[in-house]
Amino acid sequence: MLMRKRAWDIMRDDFTSVGEDVGFMELIRALRLGVEANPDNHIAVVQDSDGVFKGVVTMWNVMRKLEECVFGDDTLLALTDQDWDRAFALACKACAGKGIAGLLEPKVPRVQPNDPLITVVADFLRHRRGWALVCDGDKILGVIFKADIFKEVSRDVLAQMK
C-alpha cells in the first residue's frame, strides 16, 4: 500500500491559501475557516500575487505571535476583569495591523505528485512535520496531512486482519 498509493491519490486540494499581503487578522480568519471546514487543515499556504509560493504559516506560528503581541503585555496581567477585557481588545486591535512576513516558513516538506506514500512519510519524519505540500515544480497542487496517511494505512492494516 505504501508503495502503490501516490501523493496525488490522497492530497487535499482544498487547503487554506492566502496572499503575502494579507493582514494578521485576515490570516487568523482564513485559518479558522479552514479548521472549521476540516480540523486537520491547520496551515495556510502563502503566495504572492502571481501565485508564487512564499511560505507556510501554521496555527502555532499564529499562537506564538499572539503570545508576543497580545498576551506578552505585562500590564494585562495587572488589570481587573473589566479593565482586562478592554485592554485585551486594544491589544488585539494593535496586533491586527501587523503583517505576516515574520511568520512565514519558506523551507517546508515538499513532495511530488507521483511520490509513493513511503516517501511522503519519510519527508514527514525528516522535517519533523505532520504535513507536506504536493508540488509540481513551483506550483502547489495540494497538501497531505498525517491524518490522511493514517486513514490510508489503518484501512489497509485492518483489511488484512479480516
C-alpha positions as CSV (number, residue, x, y, z in Angstrom):
1,M,0.0,0.0,0.0
2,L,2.7,2.5,0.9
3,M,4.3,1.8,-2.4
4,R,1.1,1.6,-4.5
5,K,-0.6,4.8,-3.4
6,R,0.9,8.1,-4.5
7,A,0.8,11.6,-3.0
8,W,-1.6,12.6,-5.8
9,D,-4.1,9.9,-4.6
10,I,-4.6,11.3,-1.1
11,M,-3.6,15.0,-1.3
12,R,-6.2,17.6,-0.4
13,D,-6.7,20.4,-2.9
14,D,-8.9,22.4,-0.6
15,F,-6.1,23.8,1.5
16,T,-6.1,27.3,3.0
17,S,-4.2,29.8,0.9
18,V,-3.6,33.5,1.4
19,G,-1.8,36.3,-0.3
20,E,1.5,37.6,1.1
21,D,0.0,41.0,1.7
22,V,-2.8,39.7,3.9
23,G,-3.0,41.2,7.4
24,F,-2.6,39.2,10.6
25,M,-6.3,39.2,11.5
26,E,-7.2,38.1,7.9
27,L,-4.8,35.2,8.3
28,I,-6.4,34.2,11.6
29,R,-9.8,34.4,9.9
30,A,-8.7,32.2,7.0
31,L,-7.1,29.6,9.3
32,R,-10.2,29.5,11.4
33,L,-12.4,28.9,8.4
34,G,-10.0,26.2,7.2
35,V,-10.1,24.4,10.6
36,E,-13.9,24.7,10.7
37,A,-14.2,23.0,7.3
38,N,-11.6,20.4,8.2
39,P,-9.9,20.1,11.6
40,D,-6.6,18.8,10.1
41,N,-6.3,21.9,7.9
42,H,-4.0,23.8,10.3
43,I,-1.7,25.6,7.8
44,A,-2.0,28.4,5.3
45,V,0.0,28.4,2.1
46,V,1.2,32.0,1.4
47,Q,1.6,33.1,-2.2
48,D,2.4,36.4,-3.9
49,S,0.0,38.0,-6.4
50,D,1.5,35.9,-9.2
51,G,0.8,32.6,-7.3
52,V,4.5,32.1,-6.4
53,F,5.0,30.2,-3.2
54,K,6.3,32.4,-0.3
55,G,6.0,30.1,2.6
56,V,3.6,28.4,5.1
57,V,2.1,29.8,8.3
58,T,0.9,27.3,10.8
59,M,-1.5,27.7,13.7
60,W,1.5,27.5,16.1
61,N,3.1,30.4,14.3
62,V,-0.1,32.4,14.9
63,M,-0.2,31.4,18.6
64,R,3.4,32.5,19.1
65,K,2.7,35.8,17.5
66,L,-0.4,36.2,19.7
67,E,1.6,35.4,22.8
68,E,4.1,38.1,21.8
69,C,1.7,40.7,20.6
70,V,-1.4,40.3,22.8
71,F,-0.5,38.2,25.8
72,G,3.0,39.4,26.2
73,D,1.9,42.7,27.6
74,D,2.5,42.6,31.4
75,T,0.0,45.3,32.0
76,L,-2.8,42.9,31.0
77,L,-1.9,40.7,33.9
78,A,-2.3,43.5,36.5
79,L,-5.8,44.6,35.4
80,T,-9.1,43.8,36.9
81,D,-11.6,41.7,34.9
82,Q,-13.4,44.7,33.4
83,D,-10.1,46.5,32.6
84,W,-8.6,43.3,31.2
85,D,-11.4,42.9,28.6
86,R,-10.8,46.5,27.4
87,A,-7.0,46.1,27.4
88,F,-7.3,42.8,25.6
89,A,-9.5,44.4,22.9
90,L,-7.0,47.2,22.5
91,A,-4.0,44.7,22.2
92,C,-5.9,42.7,19.6
93,K,-6.5,45.9,17.6
94,A,-2.8,46.8,17.8
95,C,-1.9,43.3,16.7
96,A,-4.4,43.5,13.8
97,G,-2.2,45.9,11.9
98,K,0.8,43.6,11.9
99,G,1.8,41.8,8.7
100,I,2.6,38.1,8.3
101,A,6.1,38.3,6.8
102,G,7.7,37.3,10.1
103,L,5.6,34.2,10.4
104,L,6.5,32.6,7.1
105,E,8.2,29.3,7.0
106,P,9.8,29.0,3.5
107,K,11.6,25.7,3.9
108,V,8.8,23.1,4.3
109,P,8.4,19.5,3.3
110,R,7.5,19.1,-0.4
111,V,6.7,16.0,-2.3
112,Q,6.0,15.3,-5.9
113,P,2.5,14.1,-7.1
114,N,3.9,10.7,-8.1
115,D,5.9,10.1,-4.9
116,P,4.8,6.9,-3.1
117,L,3.4,7.3,0.4
118,I,6.5,5.8,1.9
119,T,8.4,8.8,0.5
120,V,5.8,11.2,2.0
121,V,6.2,9.5,5.4
122,A,10.0,9.8,5.2
123,D,9.6,13.6,4.4
124,F,7.3,14.0,7.4
125,L,9.9,12.4,9.7
126,R,12.9,14.2,8.1
127,H,11.2,17.6,8.6
128,R,9.5,16.7,11.9
129,R,6.2,17.8,10.4
130,G,2.8,16.2,10.2
131,W,2.1,17.6,6.7
132,A,3.7,18.2,3.3
133,L,3.0,20.2,0.2
134,V,2.4,18.4,-3.0
135,C,4.2,20.4,-5.7
136,D,4.6,20.2,-9.4
137,G,7.7,22.4,-9.9
138,D,6.8,25.7,-8.1
139,K,3.0,25.1,-8.3
140,I,1.3,23.9,-5.1
141,L,-1.2,21.3,-6.0
142,G,-2.3,20.2,-2.6
143,V,-1.4,19.3,1.0
144,I,-1.2,15.9,2.7
145,F,-1.7,15.7,6.5
146,K,-0.6,12.9,8.8
147,A,-4.3,12.1,9.3
148,D,-4.6,11.4,5.6
149,I,-1.8,8.9,5.6
150,F,-3.1,7.3,8.8
151,K,-6.5,6.8,7.3
152,E,-5.0,5.0,4.3
153,V,-2.6,2.9,6.3
154,S,-5.0,1.9,9.0
155,R,-7.7,1.0,6.5
156,D,-5.3,-1.4,4.7
157,V,-3.9,-2.8,8.0
158,L,-7.4,-3.5,9.3
159,A,-8.4,-5.1,6.0
160,Q,-5.5,-7.5,6.4
161,M,-6.9,-8.7,9.7
162,K,-10.3,-9.8,8.4
